[in-house]
Amino acid sequence: MKKIALLFTFAIAAYNSGAQVTLSGTSYSQNFDLLGAGFPTGWRTYNNATSTSLGTLEALTSVAPGYPSMVSPDTVSCAGLVLGGGFKNFPSATVATPGDNWCGAPPTYSNRALGVRQVSPTNASHPDLDPGAAFCVQLANTTGLMGFDLTFKLQSLDTSSPRISTWKVDYGFGASPSSFTAASTGASVMTTGGKTFSNNTVNVDFGSALDNQSGPVWIRVVALSGSTGSGNRPSSAIDDFNLTWTSTTGVSNVPSQPVTTLTAIGQSTSDKITLAYTVEEAGIYTLALYDVAGRILHTQNVNGQIGTQDITVNGLHLAPGVYIAKINNGNSSSVARIAVQ
C-alpha cells in the first residue's frame, strides 16, 4: 500500500467531512487509501457546482475499501455499483488496469482514489454531476505562507465510456465562497473519458493568489462544463494530491505592503537568476537569497536607482527547488519567490 508522504508535522484527525485542513511546514499530501472509513479531514464532494457556488454537498456512505467500494453505493448489482452514478471509492489507476474484472472475482486493491461516475444531469439519484461534479478541500487559512503549487493525478477509469469530460482546478475564499477563480494548469491533460484508461499528473501554479489568507481557502477539481460526445459518461478520479508552499518565517522584516518591489523574470537555473526590482528611494540596497528554511545562500550590494531595473546573479550552483530573494535598504524591502528547474 502506498504511503502518505508528509514533510511536516500535521495532525491527522479521524476521517470526516466537517473539519478543515490546518497547514504547517512546507507541504501537505493526501492519498485516499482510507476512503472506506470516510472522507479525509477537510475533503468534501459536491454536485451542481458552478463558478459562483460550491454546489450541493454529497453525503458520504462509509464502506470498507473493497472493490469497487463506492463512496455512495447504489443498492443494485455489481454492474450497477460500477456504472451507476455518484461519488465512489475506486481502485487507483496506479495499480488497477483496464482489463480488471469489476464484477466477477475482482482483486482487492488497498491503493484507492476518490472518483465519480457522471450520469445525466436529470438523474434522480445523482443529479447535476454533468456538469457540476466537484472534489473539494478546505484549508483553514494560509497565514504566513506563500507560493503555493499543486500536483495530483487525474484518472480516467472506464474504457467503455466515449463521452469526454473536461476538468478545471479553481479556488475560492471564505466559509462559503460566492466566486471561484481558475488556476493555471499549463499543458496538463485535464480530460477524462473518450474510452481511455489514463493516470495523468496535473501541475498547478497558484502564483500569489493563495498567499497569506487569514480565512478559509477552498481548492476544487471541478467539471463546470457538460461532457461532449454521446453514450456513457466517464468514471473519473483524483489521487496523490500534493500541495507545497514556502514560509516567510525565515525572512525577517518584510512589510506587508512594501514600497519596493522584486520579481523573478525569465527562466531561473542552478547557476543564474534574473530579478527585476523597483525602488522609490535611491541608495544602496542589500540583495539576499534564502532557501525555504531561511538560510542565507548569497548576498550582494545593489546600487538602486528610482524606477525599475534588472539584475542577474551568476555562479550560484543551486539545487532544483524553491528559493526566496529579498531586497532591503533598512527602510523598505520586498521578497520574490524563485523556482529553479
DAJO-V584010 format. One record per backbone hydrogen bond with DSSP energy under -1.0 kcal/mol. NH is the residue of the N-H (numbers start at 1). CO is the residue of the C=O. E is the energy in kcal/mol with one decimal. If there is no record, write none. Layout:
NH/CO/E + NH/CO/E
This chain:
21/138/-2.8 + 28/243/-2.7 + 30/241/-2.7 + 35/32/-1.6 + 37/34/-2.2 + 38/35/-1.8 + 43/40/-2.3 + 44/136/-2.3 + 46/134/-2.2 + 47/56/-2.5 + 48/128/-3.1 + 49/132/-2.1 + 50/53/-1.9 + 56/47/-3.3 + 58/45/-2.8 + 61/71/-1.7 + 66/64/-2.6 + 72/87/-2.0 + 76/74/-1.2 + 81/77/-2.1 + 82/78/-2.0 + 83/79/-3.1 + 84/80/-2.5 + 86/117/-1.8 + 88/115/-2.6 + 90/113/-1.7 + 92/111/-2.8 + 95/92/-1.6 + 96/92/-2.7 + 100/97/-1.8 + 113/90/-2.7 + 114/238/-1.7 + 115/88/-2.8 + 116/236/-2.9 + 117/86/-2.5 + 118/234/-1.9 + 123/120/-2.2 + 128/121/-1.5 + 132/223/-3.2 + 133/129/-1.1 + 134/46/-2.0 + 135/221/-2.7 + 136/44/-2.8 + 137/219/-2.2 + 138/42/-2.2 + 139/217/-3.6 + 140/21/-2.9 + 142/213/-3.1 + 145/142/-2.3 + 146/246/-2.8 + 149/244/-2.4 + 150/204/-2.4 + 151/242/-2.1 + 152/202/-1.6 + 153/239/-3.1 + 154/200/-3.1 + 155/237/-3.2 + 156/198/-1.7 + 157/235/-2.8 + 161/158/-1.1 + 163/232/-1.8 + 164/228/-2.2 + 165/192/-2.3 + 167/190/-3.3 + 168/222/-2.5 + 170/220/-1.6 + 171/181/-1.8 + 172/218/-1.6 + 174/216/-2.3 + 180/51/-1.9 + 181/171/-2.5 + 183/169/-3.0 + 188/185/-2.2 + 192/165/-2.0 + 194/163/-1.8 + 195/161/-3.1 + 198/156/-1.9 + 200/154/-2.2 + 202/152/-3.4 + 204/150/-3.2 + 205/184/-2.1 + 206/148/-1.9 + 209/206/-2.2 + 211/208/-1.3 + 212/145/-2.4 + 217/139/-2.2 + 218/172/-2.9 + 219/137/-2.2 + 220/170/-2.5 + 221/135/-2.3 + 222/168/-2.7 + 223/133/-2.5 + 228/164/-2.4 + 236/116/-2.6 + 237/155/-2.0 + 238/114/-2.5 + 239/153/-1.5 + 241/30/-2.4 + 242/151/-3.0 + 243/28/-3.0 + 244/149/-2.8 + 245/26/-1.9 + 246/146/-3.2 + 248/144/-1.8 + 251/248/-1.3 + 261/278/-2.3 + 263/276/-2.5 + 265/274/-2.7 + 269/272/-2.9 + 273/313/-1.9 + 275/311/-2.9 + 276/263/-3.0 + 277/309/-2.8 + 278/261/-2.1 + 279/307/-1.8 + 283/304/-2.5 + 285/302/-3.3 + 286/328/-3.3 + 287/300/-3.1 + 288/326/-2.9 + 289/298/-2.7 + 290/324/-3.4 + 291/295/-1.8 + 294/291/-2.0 + 297/289/-3.7 + 298/289/-1.2 + 300/287/-1.8 + 302/285/-3.2 + 304/283/-2.4 + 304/302/-1.3 + 307/279/-2.0 + 309/277/-2.6 + 311/275/-2.5 + 313/273/-2.8 + 315/271/-1.0 + 318/270/-3.4 + 321/340/-1.7 + 323/338/-2.8 + 324/290/-2.3 + 325/336/-2.7 + 326/288/-2.8 + 327/334/-2.3 + 328/286/-1.7 + 329/332/-1.8 + 334/327/-1.8 + 336/325/-2.3 + 338/323/-3.0 + 340/321/-3.2 + 341/268/-1.3
